[in-house]
Amino acid sequence: METIIETNSPDETLEAGRQLGLLAKPGDIYTLNGDLGVGKTVFTQGVAKGLGVTEHVNSPTFTIVQVYDSGRLPFYHFDVYRIGDVEEMEEIGYEDYFFGDGICMVEWAQLIAELIPQQATKITIEKNLEKGFDYRKITIESEI
């Protein structure tokens, strides 16, 4: 199933993420792809808000994974942009996160595609400057 959401401001992108967070279930894995500066972190902050996470959410670029436990489900936010090898994922014990009771958001997931379970929901955020500076097209593809 494919869902397309169009937003015209960072607040709308945040709200789209929040709606996804409200629907998230234990074990959900989301891959998040898009160019630098497209709004991946804003969308992720929305997901966290929908989960009830109270901590400030930012991109874990230098730590690979950030864990948030204050919401209704544990939230594992991965940013694998700087990962050199999939072995780094094994070193941090990614399987405990991917197959645990929380939800995972994996930015730049195409870099570790071989580790992503088939049932993961794929999210792509794109800009289209012809439709405005803040316009975003959010495509959500799921098996269900």
C-alpha positions in Angstrom: 0.0 0.0 0.0 1.3 3.5 -0.9 0.2 6.7 0.8 1.3 10.1 -0.3 1.2 13.1 2.0 1.9 16.6 0.8 3.0 19.2 3.3 3.8 22.9 2.9 5.5 23.8 6.1 7.8 22.2 8.7 4.8 22.2 11.1 2.7 20.1 8.6 5.7 17.7 8.2 5.9 17.4 12.0 2.2 16.7 12.1 2.4 14.0 9.4 5.1 12.3 11.6 2.9 12.7 14.7 0.0 10.9 13.0 2.3 8.0 12.1 3.6 7.9 15.7 0.0 7.7 17.0 -0.6 4.6 14.9 2.8 2.9 15.5 2.8 -0.6 17.0 5.5 -2.6 18.9 8.0 -4.0 16.4 7.3 -1.5 13.6 10.4 -0.5 11.6 10.4 2.6 9.4 13.1 3.4 6.9 13.5 7.1 6.1 15.2 8.3 3.0 15.6 11.7 1.4 18.2 14.3 0.6 20.1 16.3 3.3 17.8 19.1 4.6 14.6 17.6 3.3 13.0 17.3 6.8 13.8 13.8 8.0 14.5 15.0 11.5 11.4 17.1 11.6 9.3 14.1 10.5 11.0 11.9 13.1 10.4 14.5 15.8 6.7 14.3 14.9 6.8 10.5 15.2 8.3 10.8 18.6 5.6 13.3 19.6 2.9 10.9 18.5 4.5 8.3 20.7 4.5 10.7 23.6 8.3 11.0 23.8 9.2 13.9 26.1 12.9 14.2 25.4 14.2 16.5 22.7 14.8 14.4 19.5 17.6 15.2 17.2 19.6 13.4 14.5 22.0 10.8 16.1 24.5 11.3 13.2 27.6 10.6 15.4 26.1 8.0 17.7 24.2 5.8 15.1 21.3 5.2 17.4 19.5 7.3 20.0 17.1 5.6 22.4 14.0 7.3 23.8 12.1 5.6 26.6 9.7 8.3 27.8 6.8 7.5 25.3 4.2 4.7 25.2 6.7 2.6 23.3 10.5 2.6 23.2 11.7 4.7 20.2 15.0 3.8 18.5 16.2 6.5 16.1 19.0 5.4 13.8 21.0 7.6 11.5 23.4 5.4 9.5 24.7 8.1 7.1 28.2 7.8 8.5 28.3 4.1 8.8 31.3 2.5 7.1 30.3 -1.1 7.2 27.2 -3.1 8.2 29.4 -4.8 10.8 29.1 -1.5 12.8 25.4 -2.3 13.0 26.2 -5.7 14.4 28.5 -4.2 16.9 25.8 -2.0 18.4 23.4 -4.9 18.5 20.9 -3.7 15.9 18.9 -6.9 16.1 17.9 -6.1 19.7 16.3 -2.9 18.4 14.9 -4.2 15.1 13.3 -7.2 16.7 12.4 -5.7 20.1 9.2 -4.2 21.5 9.8 -0.6 20.4 9.7 1.1 17.1 12.7 1.9 14.9 13.2 4.8 12.6 16.2 4.3 10.3 17.5 7.4 8.4 19.6 6.6 5.3 18.4 3.0 5.4 19.5 2.3 1.8 23.1 2.2 3.2 22.2 -0.9 5.2 19.5 -2.3 2.9 20.6 -5.9 3.4 19.8 -5.6 7.2 16.3 -4.1 6.8 13.5 -6.6 7.3 11.1 -7.0 4.4 8.1 -5.9 6.4 9.6 -2.5 7.2 7.6 0.5 6.1 9.5 2.7 3.6 9.2 6.5 3.9 10.7 8.9 1.3 10.6 12.6 1.7 11.2 14.8 -1.4 11.3 18.5 -2.2 9.8 20.1 -5.3 10.9 23.8 -5.4 8.4 24.4 -8.2 5.7 23.9 -5.5 7.4 26.1 -3.0 10.4 26.1 -0.7 8.7 24.3 2.2 6.7 21.8 0.0 7.4 18.2 0.8 6.1 15.0 -0.7 6.1 12.2 1.8 5.6 8.7 0.3 4.8 5.9 2.7 5.0 2.3 1.3 4.0 -0.6 3.5 3.3 -4.3 2.9 -0.1 -4.1 4.6 
